[in-house]
């Protein structure tokens, strides 16, 4: 083969080799999770790493942490080599420890640099009680009128009431819409707890009750005063 032809072919091979390039395209660059109830884990969501070039590339990436976690994927373990015109994925989950916004920036390393972002919002139910206490007055040996405690979910996610401290002594639970437990309340919904007071003797007594949910808890007081029976209880004076 003449030397001129050999030189020409060599130049073509060099040009071909020099024209090979890698091209990394992550999708999406921001992975946003739907609102997630605190202390629960989302379904996995994926970031796909596409190599649209004609040469292989090496990918490395900082690990998810805090409210976010790696959940598998074909890119793992890192670093990984992605062949030309190929792709791989990394899965992530979101577990917010409480309500609020969470985000993390991931640093891309290897053949290419850059950043990715993980983003999510934690939501939670919140138990609110109204009034903050129930105050009873009844003559010893008689039963007061019922009073009502309203239990409301003022948070932004469902709330599950798991327990309420039982009333005892002269106080008695007499019904309400919160029973039976567990009772689920969605945001801006409420239910009721009803109580009465039957003092056996005169004097003051109290009991603190706690409403416990999967998200938080709150307490209220039952306060009672037993009084002497009127000597005119029969209606004659």
Buried (B, 14 or more C-beta within 10 A) or exposed (E): EEEEEEEEEEEEEEEEEEEEEBBBEBEEEEBEBEBBBBEBBBEBBBBBBBBEBEBBBBBBBBEBEEBBBBBEBBBBEBEBEBEBEBBBBBBBBBBBEEBEEBBBEBEBBBBBEEEBEBBBBBBBBBBBBEEEBBBBEBBBEEBBEBBBBBBBBEBBBBBBBBEBBEBEBBBBBBEBEBBEEEBBBEBEEBBEBBBBBBBEEEEEBEBEBEBBBBBBEBBBEBBBBBEEEEEEEEEEE
